[in-house]
Each structure stands twice: as C-alpha cells, then as structure tokens.
Amino acid sequence: MTLRLYDENIGEILIERSYPSTYYVNDGDIQECVTRLIPPYGDGFYHEICFENVHISFGNISLADKLQLYFESDFDTVEMHFALKGKSRAISGNFEKTVQFDSYQHNIIYAHHMQGKMEFYGPDLHILEINLAPAFFKKFLPEQSGLFETFRNAIEKQRSSLINPEHNLISLEMYQILNDIMHCDRKGIFKRIYLEAKVSELLLLQLEQLFCDPASKSSLPKKDEEKIYAVRDYIANNMDANCSLTELAHQVGTNEFTLKKGFKELFGTTVFGFWNDIKMEHAKKMLLDSNMNISEISDIIGYKNPRHFSAAFKRKYNVLPSKVGNR
C-alpha cells in the first residue's frame, strides 16, 4: 500500500508512504510522522498518525502561490475530509467531476486506487483528513436508503464517490473534536484509545448531519460567513481577551447584529456562550494535565478573580475546579 505526492514539473517526490497491507498496523501501537514543508511547496508541517484501520493527517501550511502536486495510490480508503482554512481542488479520472473544497467544509470520500492532480490555494491552508479502511467504515454506516445506501454500493463496486454531492459546513461540535485530535498529547495505547473515541464521535456527527440535513448551508453571504468564522478563530486563539460584541464585529468588518445572527446560525450558540465553553474546556484540560494552580489557570483564560472562575467552572461542570485532578 503506497501513497505518493510529487511535483511532475521537476520530478521531485514530496511525500512517499508505504503502509502495511493489514491497513496500517495491528499490534496496538501508533505510528507518527511529521513532515516539515519548505519553499517552494509552502512553509509549515504535515502530521500523520496511524494505527489499525485509521490514518489521521493534518497540516497547517502557508502558501506564497498556488501549489500543484500530483498523487497516486494503490489502495482503497474512506476519507473524512475537513477543510478548516484555504481551498483545494482534486482532478482525477476516478471521479466524474472535480472535487473542490472551500474553507469550513467537510465531506466523506471513497477513493479507489486514485491518480491525478491536486491544487492548493492559500495564503493559509489548514486541513484534517481521517482515512479509514472501507470494511471498518461500513460497520458504522447506517442501513437507511438514500445517500448511505448509494455510498455503500459505491464502495462495494469500487467506484470512487462522495457520500454527499454537496459539501456540508463544519459544525461547532466538529471543530471542538478536531481541536482535541490535533492537540492530543497522550502516549502509546492511551493515545490510541483516545483518538479512536474521537474519530468515532466525529464520524457520528458527520453521519448525523447528513441524515438530518444532507445539504446544510447557511443563509449568509459568503463574505459574511467568512467574517463569522474569523471571529470564531479569534476567540479560540485569544481566550484571555476581553472584547465586546461590537469590538469583535468591528475587528472583522461587520456589525453586531450580523455577528450575533450569523454566529447563532452557523454554530448554534451565542458568541459569549462559545467563548465560555472553550475557556472551561481549556481550564479542565489544564486542571487534569498540568501542575498549575487555580489562580494560574484562572489568569490564563482571562479571569482576574479566581473565585469568579471557580463559580463559572462549577456552573459548567457542577464541580469546583479544586476537586478536579490532584488538587
């Protein structure tokens, strides 16, 4: 089982991976590899994690220009594809049409012995892909007719296909799980157990979204949609900031009404509800995985008064932070 990414113009192979025919590994271990990308291919990294039936890969790359690479593989896979930022386009004779992803979109792809060309557009490219062995994936696929039955038939007939002709928007729940996967710092078998659970949870959300709303789209213009996602990214990267709705809206060039309405539509929660949730999630992780005290954690997530943090944490989890971990 081999995958190659190469530059046909200069005959240089960028990535070549050979995987065991048992679909990665079957001894309980995890294999990991981080590829650093340098110009002219971009500036960033591509991180791969694989174990039996599952291959997780994610990258964060800055591109000066469009990147064009050719690819070929000699195996079958079902790919959970998440375009977090940037655009990509895949052209292959295996598909009836070009497969193109824009920022914030996801879908599930069955690929049979693929060969073709990929184009990536920046300036920032951030993607996460989870490849599953087809036989393993089919255990999770519901028996309902429609999209699921059509996709099952495509796998059985080895016909490359998308589970849904239209891509769906990445939900807030999905973002949180994707973040958990990319920042998992457990080791060995504990990392495998954790990642297996997260992959199953993420697949559940994808299939559930397809079953309930197979073509979920927002009513927002594309430019407003991008501004709402920019606010989400700012909040996720600046948990200790102290901004009003008006200030957040102005940062991305919109107004408070559009921000409130759009955030609720895209993510099903309020701006400050989301902000509080990620603060508490981060605090819980630090309580469990670090030796920092309550005051230090409180300060990191933007609470000047540790008592206010403790009260907010108890409202969220029904337990005081002092009772979490070894404190």
N, C-alpha and C positions, 0 to 999 in steps of 0.2 A: 504494500500500500504506500504509494508515493504521491506527494504534492510538490509542485514546483511553481515558483513565481520568478519570471525572468524578463529581462529587457531585451527584446528581439533586435533592437537597433544596434546595440553594441555587443550582443551575445553574452551578457553577464547574468548569471543566476543570482537573484537576491535572496531567496529562501528556498531551501530544498529539505523536505522532511520525509523520512521513511518511518512508517508506523507498523507495529506488529499486525499480522493478519487476523489475530484474535480481536481486532478493533481496539487497538492501543494496548493496555496491559490488563492482566487478570490476576495479579498476585496481591492486590490491596494497596500497592504503592502508588505514589503520584510522581509523574514526570513533569518537570517545569523547564522552560527555556525563555529567556528574554533576549530579543534581537534589538540592538540599537541601530536606528536608521540615521544615515548621514547624507548630506547633499551628494548628488542631485536628487536623491529619492525622498528627501524630507529630513526633518530633524525631530526625533522622538524615539518611541520604543514600541515594540510589539511583544506582548507577554502571552505565552501559551502554557496551559495546564492540562494534562490529560491523565485519565485513568480509565478503567474498563467501561466501554460504551460511551464515554463522554470526552470531548475535547473542547476546552474553553479557550478562547483567544480574545484579547482586547488590546487596542492600541490608541495612543494619543500622539498625533503627528502634526507638525507644522509644515505646510507646503508653500513653496515660493511660486510654483506654477502647477498646472495640471500634471498629474503623474499618470503615465500609461504603462501598464505591465501586462504581460501575457501569462496565462496559467494553464496547467494541465494536471489532471488527477486520474488515477486508475481505480478508484473505489466509489462506492455509493455512500451518501450521507444525507441526513436530515439536519438542516441548519436553522437554528433560531437566530435570526439576524436583527440587530438593533443598531440603527444609525443615530448616534447621540448628537453628532455635530458634523457638518460637512455633507458632501454629496458623492455618490459613486454610481457607476454605470457598468454593467457586465453585458458583454455581447458574446453569445455562444450559439453554435449550431444546435445544441441540445434543447434550447428554448425557442419557442415560436416567436418571441418578441424580446426586445432589450429589457433587462431588469434594471431599473433605476431607483435608488433610494435618496430621499432628501432628509435633512435633519429632522429628528424626533419621530421617525417612522420605524415600524417593525413589521416582520412577516416571518413565515416559516417556509423554507425552501427544500424540496427534494432534488438532489443533484446526482445524476448517474454518469460517471466517467466524463467529467467536464473538461472542455478545452476551449479557450477563447481569449478575449481581451477584456481587461478591466481598466477603467478610468476613474481617477480620484480627484476631487476638487476641494480646495480649502477655502480660506487660508488655514483653517484648523480642521483636522479630521479626527474624530473620536468615534470608534466603533467597538461593539462587542458582539462576538459570534459564539454560539454554542452548537457544536456538531455532535449529533447522536447517531449511533448505529440504527439503521432503519428498523430492524427487528425489535430493538429495545424501545424505540419511539412508538411503534404500533401498539405496544401494551397500554400506552396512555391515551391513545386516540379513541374518542367516543364512537359508539356504533351508529349514531344518528346518520340519517341520509343527508344529502346536500353536499356542502363543502367537504365535510370529513370523509364521507364515502368516496367522493371523487378523488380526494387526495390519497386515500388508501389504495384505490385502484391504480393510480399513477405509480405508486411505489411498487406494487406487485407486478406491474407491467414494465417497470424500469424506464418510465417516461418522466424526464425532468419536469418539475412543475412547482408553482406556488400554491400554497394551501388556499390563499385568497387572491384573486386577481388584483385587488386594490389593497395597498398597504394601510395599516391602522396606526393611530397615534400612540406613542408610548405613554402609559398612564403613570400617575404619581407612585402607585404601589410598585409598578415595574421599576421605576427609577430607584426606589429605595433598595430593592433586591439587587439590581445591577451594581449599585454602590457597595452593597455588602460583599458581593462576589469579588469585585476589583480590589477591595481593601481587606480581604480576609488574611489574617496573619497567623492562623493556626498552622500546625505542622503535622506531617505524616497522616496516619489514619484518621485523626480528628479533623484535619482539613478536608479529607475526602468525604467524611460523613456530613460535615457542614455544607460543602459545596453540592453534594448530591441532593440534600434537602432544599437548598436554594434553587437549584436547577429545576427540580420538580415543582416548586412553588411558582417559579417564573413561567414554566410551561402551562401550569394550571391557569394562570392569569391570561396568557395568550389564547388558549383554547376557550376559556370562559368568555373573553371579549368577542371572539369570533362567533360563538354560539348565541350570545345575547345581542350583539350589534356588529354584524360582519363587516360593515363599512363605516366604522366610527370616524366621523370627520367633524371638525369644529365649524361653526358659522362665522368665525373670524376671518378677515382678510389675512393673507399670508404674512404681510408686513407686521400686522398687529400680533399675530401668533408668535412670530419670532421675538417680538419685544416681551411677551409674557414669559417665554422660555428663558430669555435673558435675565429677567427678574428672578426666576427660579434658580438659575445658575449663580446669580449674585448672592442670593440668600444662602445657598448651600455652601458657598465659599467664604462667607463673612458672617458666621453665626454670632459673633460678638458685636456686630454693628448695631447702631441704634438709629433707624430711619423711619420716617412717617410714610404713609401710603403715597402722599404727594411727592415726597422726595424720591421714593423708589420709581414712581411713574416718570418723573422728570429725568431720571438717570437714563432711561431707555427711550425717551422722546414720545411718551404718551401721556394720558391724563388718568386721574384717579378712578373715574367711572369705568373706563375701558380696562384698566388693570384689574379692578375688583370683579367685573363681569367675566373677563377673559380667563382669569385665574380659576374662578369657580367652575367655568365651563370645561376648561382643559384638565383640571386636576381634582375637581370635586370637593374642594375645600377652600377656605379663605387664605389670604396671603399670610396673616399672622398665625392662623391655625397650623399651616405648613411650617412656618418658621419655628413655632414652639415645638412641633413634633420632632423636627430634625435636631433641635437643641437637646431635647430629652433623650432621643436615641443616642446621640453622641455622648451625652453625660453618662448614660447607662453603660455604654461600652468602656468608657474611661474608668468607671467605678469597678467594673469586672476585670479589666485587663491592665490596669496601671496601679501604681502606688501613690497616686496623687490624693491629697485630702479634699474634703468638701469645699473649702474656700478656694483652692486652686482650680478645681473643676468649675465652680460657680463663676469665677472670673473669666475662664476661657470661653464659656458660652454666653457671656455678656450680662451676668447678674452681678450688680455691685454689692448686693446684700445676700450672703449665703442663706439666711433664713427665708428670703423670698424664693430662692432657688429650691430649697427643701420643700416649701409649700407647693410649688409648681410641680415638682417631681412626684410628690405624693398624690396630687390631683390626677396626674397622668397614669401612674402605676399602682396607686393605692398602697404604697410602702415608702417609708422615708429613705433617702439615699444613704443614711448612716447604717441602715440594715442590709445594704447590698454589698456583696463581696465580703472582704475580711475586716470591714470597719466596725 
